[in-house]
Amino acid sequence: MPELPEVETIRKYLHTKIIGKTIASVEVLNPKSFQGTVSDVLGKTVTDTYRKGKVNNIKLDDNTFLAIHLKMSGQLVYNGTTSKSTRVILHFTDKDHLIFNDMRKFGWIKHTKKLEGTDAPDITRPEFTLDYFTKIVSATKKPIKTLLMDQDRIAGVGNIYANDALFSAKVRPSRIGNSLSSSEIRHLYKTVKDTIQEGIDNMGSSASDVYISPDGTKGSYQNHFKVYSREGEPCHVCGTPIIREKQGGRSSFYCHQCQK
């Protein structure tokens, strides 16, 4: 599933391309992939783009939004060719178009009157403070990685960046949140923010073929993985083989020597 850096990369690209464009028509090839009434968006002009957690929102000139959640396998392709996984196509009056592909059909485009996405503090924004982070970590009896990926508490972090942030903080994914000391919490707060920013700087991760920027460009964060998807490979710090364990239905990766 695309995480904050991937979704933000897509938003930034779309912001440079579709502001000021007017929707001419919408092809809905899979009814479940588009929520709303197509005729309500025809003739509407794009005025802005927003990201709320893992959801991108395209603002229209009537103050409504086209919210897009890519879920597990969604893609947005700008002025590209359709495929067997194409579910929705937005056509603009200047003949440009935006394709929504989704192999597993879990994602959606929704016409809505409000911004869609979690109301939890976003790591890239001022409301994600050390005080807030300290409060939720100190109060949880869940594994710290589970907390980092809880979209009701922190917006945008998924498996890739949670694993790598915990490695940088020298904290094991299975550590219970309220067992972390104040210095460990401060360090983790910084590494979470730094890891997300590194992901954004590298235009996300294209470790699988699912995620691409709308122009077809792949991200490069997969070339900078610290522990994620590196089972059995040597730790970049101490050389100990990276361990992979199942945790909450997801794979956790860590170095048992460096992370305590």
C-alpha positions in Angstrom: 0.0 0.0 0.0 1.4 3.5 -0.8 2.4 5.3 2.3 2.7 9.0 3.1 5.8 9.6 0.9 4.2 7.9 -2.1 0.9 9.6 -1.7 2.6 13.0 -1.3 4.7 12.4 -4.4 1.6 11.8 -6.4 -0.1 14.9 -4.9 2.8 17.1 -5.8 2.9 15.8 -9.3 -0.8 16.3 -9.9 -0.6 19.8 -8.4 1.7 20.8 -11.2 -0.5 19.3 -13.9 -4.2 19.6 -13.2 -4.8 22.9 -11.5 -7.1 24.9 -13.7 -8.2 22.0 -15.8 -11.9 21.3 -16.3 -13.5 17.9 -16.2 -15.2 17.1 -19.5 -16.2 13.5 -18.8 -15.7 10.5 -16.5 -15.5 6.9 -17.6 -16.4 4.5 -14.8 -15.3 1.0 -15.9 -15.9 -0.5 -12.5 -18.9 1.0 -10.6 -17.5 0.2 -7.2 -14.4 2.3 -7.9 -16.3 5.6 -8.2 -18.5 6.8 -5.4 -20.9 9.6 -6.3 -22.8 10.9 -9.3 -20.7 11.5 -12.4 -22.8 14.3 -13.6 -22.1 16.3 -10.5 -18.4 16.8 -11.4 -18.8 17.5 -15.1 -17.8 21.0 -16.0 -16.1 21.5 -12.7 -12.6 23.0 -12.6 -9.7 21.8 -10.4 -8.5 24.6 -8.0 -6.2 22.8 -5.5 -4.9 19.5 -4.2 -4.6 18.3 -0.6 -3.3 15.1 1.1 -4.9 13.9 4.3 -3.0 10.9 5.6 -2.9 8.4 2.7 -5.8 10.0 0.8 -5.4 12.6 -1.9 -8.1 15.2 -2.4 -8.6 17.2 -5.6 -10.6 20.4 -4.9 -13.1 21.5 -7.4 -14.4 25.1 -8.0 -17.7 24.3 -6.2 -15.8 23.6 -3.0 -16.3 19.8 -3.3 -13.6 17.2 -3.7 -12.6 14.2 -5.6 -11.0 12.0 -2.9 -8.7 9.2 -4.0 -7.6 6.3 -1.9 -5.2 3.9 -3.6 -5.5 1.2 -1.0 -3.3 -1.9 -1.8 -2.8 -1.7 -5.6 -4.1 1.6 -6.9 -2.2 3.7 -9.4 -2.8 7.1 -11.0 -1.4 7.6 -14.5 -1.5 10.9 -16.2 -1.9 10.9 -20.0 -0.9 7.3 -20.2 -2.5 4.3 -21.8 -5.2 2.2 -20.2 -4.8 -1.4 -19.0 -6.9 -4.3 -17.9 -6.8 -2.9 -14.4 -8.1 0.5 -15.4 -11.2 1.3 -13.3 -11.9 5.1 -13.9 -10.7 7.7 -16.4 -11.1 11.4 -15.8 -11.1 13.4 -19.1 -10.3 17.1 -19.1 -11.5 19.6 -21.7 -8.0 20.1 -23.0 -7.9 16.4 -23.9 -5.6 15.4 -21.1 -6.7 12.6 -18.9 -6.1 10.9 -15.5 -6.3 7.1 -15.3 -7.1 5.2 -12.1 -5.8 1.7 -12.2 -6.5 -0.8 -9.4 -5.8 -4.5 -9.9 -7.4 -5.6 -6.6 -10.4 -3.2 -6.8 -10.0 -2.0 -3.1 -9.3 1.6 -3.9 -11.7 4.3 -4.8 -12.5 7.8 -6.1 -15.2 9.5 -4.2 -17.0 12.8 -4.9 -17.4 14.4 -1.5 -18.3 17.7 0.2 -15.4 17.5 2.6 -11.7 16.4 2.7 -11.4 12.6 3.1 -8.8 11.0 5.3 -7.8 10.5 8.9 -8.0 13.4 11.3 -4.9 12.2 13.2 -1.8 14.5 13.2 0.2 14.3 10.1 4.0 13.7 10.6 4.9 16.4 8.1 2.8 19.1 9.8 3.2 21.2 12.9 0.4 19.4 14.8 2.6 16.3 15.1 4.5 17.6 18.1 6.9 15.8 20.5 4.4 16.4 23.3 1.7 14.6 21.4 4.0 11.8 20.4 5.2 11.4 24.0 1.6 11.3 25.2 0.4 8.5 22.9 3.6 6.4 23.2 3.6 6.6 27.0 0.0 5.6 27.2 0.0 2.6 24.9 0.4 -1.0 25.9 0.7 -2.1 22.3 3.9 -2.8 20.4 5.4 0.5 19.3 5.3 -0.5 15.6 1.6 -1.1 15.9 1.1 2.4 17.3 3.2 4.0 14.5 1.0 2.4 11.9 -2.3 3.3 13.6 -3.9 5.8 11.2 -6.2 7.0 14.0 -3.2 8.2 16.0 -0.6 9.1 13.4 -1.3 9.9 9.7 0.5 8.3 6.9 3.1 5.8 8.3 3.0 2.3 6.9 5.1 -0.8 7.2 8.1 0.4 5.2 8.8 3.6 7.1 7.8 2.2 10.5 10.4 -0.5 10.2 13.2 1.8 9.0 12.4 4.6 11.6 12.5 2.0 14.4 15.9 0.8 13.2 17.2 4.3 13.2 15.9 4.8 16.7 17.5 1.5 17.8 14.1 0.3 19.1 12.6 -3.2 18.3 9.2 -3.2 16.6 7.8 -5.5 19.3 8.7 -3.1 22.2 5.6 -2.1 24.2 5.1 1.6 23.8 5.0 2.6 27.4 8.3 0.8 28.0 10.2 3.4 26.1 12.2 6.0 28.0 11.8 9.7 27.4 15.1 9.8 25.5 14.0 6.8 23.4 10.7 8.6 22.6 12.5 11.8 21.6 14.9 9.8 19.4 12.1 7.9 17.7 10.1 11.1 17.2 13.1 12.5 15.2 13.7 9.3 13.2 10.1 8.9 12.2 10.1 12.5 10.8 13.5 12.1 9.2 12.5 8.7 7.6 9.3 10.1 6.2 11.2 13.1 4.8 13.8 10.8 3.3 11.0 8.8 1.6 9.5 12.0 0.2 12.9 13.2 -1.0 13.3 9.9 -2.9 9.8 10.1 -4.4 8.7 7.0 -2.3 9.5 3.4 -2.7 8.9 1.3 -5.9 10.1 -1.9 -4.3 7.1 -3.5 -6.0 5.8 -2.6 -9.4 2.6 -1.2 -8.0 3.7 2.3 -7.0 4.7 4.8 -9.7 4.4 8.5 -10.0 1.6 9.5 -12.4 4.2 10.1 -15.2 5.5 6.5 -14.8 8.6 7.5 -12.8 9.6 5.1 -10.1 10.5 6.1 -6.6 14.0 5.3 -5.3 13.6 4.9 -1.5 13.9 1.1 -2.0 17.6 1.8 -2.7 17.9 3.2 0.9 16.1 0.6 2.9 17.7 0.2 6.3 16.0 -3.0 7.4 12.7 -3.3 5.5 12.6 -6.2 3.1 16.3 -7.1 3.9 15.7 -10.4 5.7 19.0 -12.3 6.0 21.1 -9.4 4.7 23.8 -7.8 6.9 22.8 -4.9 9.1 24.4 -1.7 7.7 25.7 -0.9 11.2 27.0 -4.1 12.7 26.7 -6.7 10.0 24.3 -9.0 11.9 21.7 -10.6 9.6 18.4 -8.8 9.5 15.5 -10.8 11.1 12.0 -10.9 9.7 9.1 -11.7 12.0 5.3 -11.6 11.6 3.7 -9.0 13.8 0.0 -8.2 13.6 -0.3 -9.8 10.2 2.6 -7.7 8.8 6.3 -8.5 8.4 8.6 -6.7 10.8 12.3 -6.4 10.0 15.0 -5.5 12.6 18.5 -6.1 13.8 18.6 -8.0 17.1 22.0 -6.5 17.9 21.3 -2.9 17.2 17.7 -2.7 18.3 16.7 -3.3 21.9 
